[in-house]
């Protein structure tokens, strides 16, 4: 009879502990989800930084076209670091011809200088 009395008091207590544990776990997961969503919106695509295009120039070196707010910026990326090549006209909607023109002009300038 002692075991029956023990089971009748332990079982509700155990269920209560499990329910509290599940509640805390739900709060932690929900809080993490809300924080990640807030971080994504705070630094998201609305006026934030976005990579528009990337072209490999040589092994380890590339050019990257990014948008920061309303500005389009062409960057050179290499193992030595990141360099600003130029800022592109934000009004132009055609990316490809302007990207090719700037890349060709920059390459020709560097070949002539070096």
N, C-alpha and C positions, 0 to 999 in steps of 0.2 A: 504494500500500500504506500510505502514511502516513495517508491519510484514513480507511481502514478501522480502523487502530489507534486513531485519535483518536475515532471514533464508538463503538468498543467501550468506551472508558473514560469518555467524556462522558455517554453515555446512562444508565448506572447512577447516575452522580453526579447527573444532572438528575432522574431518577426519585426519588432520595433526597431532594433538595431539595424537590420538589413534595410528596412525602409528609409531610415535616416541616412544610411550610407549611400543608397541610391539617390536620395535627394541632394546630398552634397556633391556626388558625382555629376548629377544633372546640372547643378549650378556651375561647377567648374567647366564642364564641356560647353554649356550655354554661354558662359562668360568668355571663354576662349574664342568661340565662334563670333560673338559680338565684337570682340576686340579686333579680330582679323578683318572682319567686315568694315569696321571703322577705319582701320589702318589703310585698307585698300581704297576706301573713299577719300580719305584725307590726302593720300598721295597718288590717287588714281589718274585716269586719263583725262579728266576734266581740267585742262590747263596744265597738267603735269608733263613729265618727260615721257616721250614715246619714240621708239626706234622705228623709222619709216622704211629704211632700206639699208642694206649692207652689201659691199662688194669686196671680194678678196683681191688684193693687188699683188701680193707675193706671199711666200710662206711666212706666216706670223704677222703680216701687215694687211690692213684693210682700211677702207673708207666707210664711214657710217653717216647716214643722213638721219638726224633726229629732229623732233619737234619739241620745243619747250614753250609752253603757252602758245603764242601765235608766231613764234620765231622758228624758222627752219635753219639748222646749222649743220655744216658738213665738217666732220672731224676725221683726222687721220689717226689710226690706232696701230701701234706697234709694240713690241716688247719693251721699248724704251719709254713708252708713255702715250699719252693722248695729246694731239695738237689740233688747234682750230685751223681749218683751211679757209673757210669763208662762211658768211651768213648769207643765205639765199633769200630771194624776194618772197615775202609771205603771201603776196597777192596772186602769184602764179599758181594755177591748179595743176599744170602739167609737170610732173616730177622728173620723168625720165630724160627728156631732151636737155633740161637745165642741168641735171645731175651729170650727164655725159659731157656736156659742154664745159662745166666747171672742172671735172676730172681731167679732161683732155688739156685744158688751158693750164692747170696746175702742173700736170706732168711735163708739158712742154717748157714751162718756166723753170722747173727744177732741172731738167736736162740741159737747158741753155746755161744755167748758173753753175752747173757742177760737172 
